[in-house]
């Protein structure tokens, strides 16, 4: 039995799931055509699935891998860049759930990661010095790298210069200001390692 026939039989057994999948793929193709073909703002791999809404804007580059699921049900997933050299890279098999990006340099999300309704900002946008609030030379910006198979739970804030190691989990509501090691559960404000994650 071919793979296509197997998929067809599965769709017949579960028609509601099949319809939902078709809708997700329709919107994925809509946004791929909109942002890749007409606007030239992104490179998007095959198999994109979207629950509207997705917003890509700014002068930088956005790259989305294969089989990515984007859920903008509560509010849009915003892949926004603020400099021509800025780059947002989303790996394969990633789930973005109402995630908001603000990128001036580089934000990278590894494969198989789950990023909830949180903010990922590689720039402070304004200076801490009152007389230089909008002086670009006084505004901190530094790349962010989130590894493979990472789960960032809801209401987190990932700040400039942070790296999060592979197979790690960031607890809900955390403010991440420093590097997080591989295979760890971290949380709090500021975020700290709670314990190592051992395979069960």
C-alpha positions as CSV (number, residue, x, y, z in Angstrom):
1,X,0.0,0.0,0.0
2,X,1.5,3.4,-1.0
3,X,1.9,6.2,1.4
4,X,-0.7,8.3,-0.4
5,X,-3.3,5.5,-0.1
6,X,-2.5,5.1,3.6
7,X,-3.1,8.8,4.1
8,X,-6.3,8.7,2.1
9,X,-7.6,5.8,4.3
10,X,-6.7,7.7,7.4
11,X,-8.5,10.8,6.2
12,X,-11.6,8.7,5.5
13,X,-11.5,7.3,9.0
14,X,-11.0,10.8,10.6
15,X,-12.7,13.4,8.3
16,X,-12.7,16.3,10.8
17,X,-9.0,15.9,11.4
18,X,-8.4,15.7,7.6
19,X,-10.4,19.0,7.0
20,X,-8.5,20.8,9.8
21,X,-5.2,19.7,8.2
22,X,-6.3,20.9,4.8
23,X,-7.3,24.3,6.3
24,X,-3.9,24.6,8.0
25,X,-2.1,23.7,4.8
26,X,-4.2,26.2,2.8
27,X,-3.2,29.0,5.1
28,X,0.4,27.8,5.1
29,X,0.4,28.0,1.3
30,X,-1.3,31.4,1.4
31,X,1.4,32.9,3.6
32,X,4.2,31.2,1.7
33,X,2.9,32.8,-1.6
34,X,2.3,36.2,0.1
35,X,5.7,36.5,1.8
36,X,8.0,34.5,-0.5
37,X,6.5,35.1,-4.0
38,X,4.8,38.5,-3.8
39,X,6.7,40.3,-1.1
40,X,10.1,38.6,-1.2
41,X,10.4,38.8,2.6
42,X,11.0,35.2,3.5
43,X,12.3,31.7,2.6
44,X,9.8,29.1,3.7
45,X,10.2,25.3,3.5
46,X,7.6,22.8,2.5
47,X,4.8,21.7,4.7
48,X,4.0,25.0,6.5
49,X,0.8,24.9,8.5
50,X,-0.8,28.1,9.8
51,X,-3.7,29.0,12.0
52,X,-4.0,32.6,11.1
53,X,-2.4,35.0,11.8
54,X,1.2,35.2,10.7
55,X,3.0,38.6,10.3
56,X,6.5,39.0,8.7
57,X,7.7,42.5,8.3
58,X,10.9,44.6,8.4
59,X,14.0,44.9,6.2
60,X,15.8,41.8,7.4
61,X,15.7,38.1,6.3
62,X,13.3,35.4,7.6
63,X,13.9,31.7,7.0
64,X,11.4,29.1,8.0
65,X,12.2,25.4,7.8
66,X,10.1,22.4,6.8
67,X,7.0,21.2,8.5
68,X,6.6,24.2,10.8
69,X,3.3,24.8,12.6
70,X,2.4,28.4,13.4
71,X,-0.6,29.0,15.6
72,X,-1.6,32.7,15.7
73,X,-5.1,32.1,17.1
74,X,-4.8,34.3,20.2
75,X,-2.7,36.9,18.4
76,X,-0.4,36.9,15.4
77,X,3.0,35.2,15.3
78,X,5.2,38.2,14.5
79,X,8.5,37.6,12.8
80,X,9.7,41.2,12.8
81,X,13.1,42.5,11.8
82,X,14.5,46.0,12.5
83,X,17.7,46.1,10.4
84,X,18.6,45.1,6.9
85,X,21.3,42.7,8.3
86,X,18.8,41.1,10.8
87,X,18.0,37.4,10.4
88,X,15.4,35.2,11.9
89,X,16.0,31.5,11.4
90,X,13.3,28.9,12.4
91,X,14.3,25.2,12.0
92,X,12.4,22.2,10.9
93,X,9.4,20.8,12.7
94,X,9.1,23.8,15.0
95,X,5.8,24.9,16.7
96,X,5.3,28.6,17.2
97,X,2.3,29.4,19.3
98,X,1.6,33.2,19.3
99,X,5.3,33.9,19.6
100,X,6.5,37.4,19.0
101,X,10.0,38.2,17.7
102,X,11.9,41.5,17.6
103,X,15.2,41.1,15.8
104,X,18.0,43.5,15.0
105,X,20.8,41.0,14.6
106,X,20.0,37.3,14.6
107,X,17.5,35.0,16.3
108,X,17.8,31.2,15.6
109,X,15.4,28.5,16.7
110,X,16.6,24.9,16.4
111,X,14.8,21.9,15.0
112,X,11.8,20.3,16.8
113,X,11.4,23.1,19.3
114,X,8.2,24.4,20.8
115,X,8.0,28.1,21.5
116,X,4.8,29.3,23.3
117,X,3.2,32.7,23.6
118,X,6.4,34.6,24.6
119,X,8.7,37.4,23.4
120,X,12.1,36.8,21.9
121,X,14.0,40.1,21.6
122,X,17.7,40.4,20.6
123,X,17.6,44.2,21.1
124,X,16.6,46.4,24.0
125,X,15.2,48.9,21.5
126,X,16.1,51.8,23.8
127,X,19.2,52.8,25.8
128,X,19.1,52.6,29.6
129,X,20.7,56.1,29.6
130,X,18.0,58.8,29.7
131,X,19.9,61.2,27.5
132,X,20.5,58.6,24.9
133,X,17.3,56.6,24.7
134,X,17.2,56.4,20.9
135,X,20.9,56.6,20.2
136,X,21.7,53.4,18.2
137,X,25.3,53.3,19.6
138,X,23.9,53.1,23.2
139,X,21.3,50.4,22.5
140,X,22.3,46.8,23.4
141,X,21.7,44.2,20.7
142,X,23.1,40.7,20.7
143,X,22.1,37.4,18.9
144,X,19.9,34.8,20.4
145,X,20.3,31.1,19.8
146,X,17.7,28.5,20.9
147,X,18.8,24.9,20.4
148,X,17.1,21.8,19.1
149,X,14.2,20.2,20.9
150,X,13.7,23.1,23.3
151,X,10.4,24.0,25.0
152,X,9.9,27.6,26.0
153,X,6.6,27.8,27.9
154,X,4.1,30.7,27.9
155,X,4.8,34.3,29.0
156,X,8.6,34.0,28.9
157,X,10.9,36.8,27.8
158,X,14.2,35.9,26.0
159,X,16.6,38.8,26.1
160,X,19.6,39.8,24.0
161,X,22.7,37.5,23.9
162,X,20.9,34.4,25.4
163,X,21.7,30.9,24.3
164,X,19.5,28.0,25.3
165,X,21.0,24.5,25.0
166,X,19.5,21.5,23.3
167,X,16.8,19.5,25.0
168,X,16.1,22.2,27.6
169,X,12.8,23.5,29.1
170,X,12.1,27.1,30.2
171,X,9.3,27.3,32.7
172,X,6.3,29.6,32.2
173,X,6.8,33.3,33.0
174,X,10.6,33.2,33.0
175,X,12.9,36.1,32.1
176,X,15.9,34.6,30.5
177,X,19.0,36.9,30.7
178,X,21.9,34.4,30.6
179,X,22.9,31.2,28.9
180,X,20.9,28.0,29.7
181,X,22.8,24.7,29.5
182,X,21.8,21.6,27.5
183,X,19.3,19.2,29.1
184,X,18.1,21.5,31.9
185,X,14.9,22.7,33.4
186,X,15.2,26.5,34.1
187,X,12.8,29.1,35.4
188,X,12.3,32.3,37.3
189,X,13.1,36.0,37.1
190,X,15.9,36.1,36.5
191,X,15.9,32.6,35.0
192,X,18.1,30.0,36.8
193,X,18.7,26.3,36.4
194,X,16.3,24.3,38.6
195,X,17.6,20.8,37.7
196,X,19.0,18.6,35.0
197,X,16.5,16.7,32.9
198,X,17.3,13.0,32.8
199,X,15.8,10.7,30.2
200,X,13.0,8.5,31.6
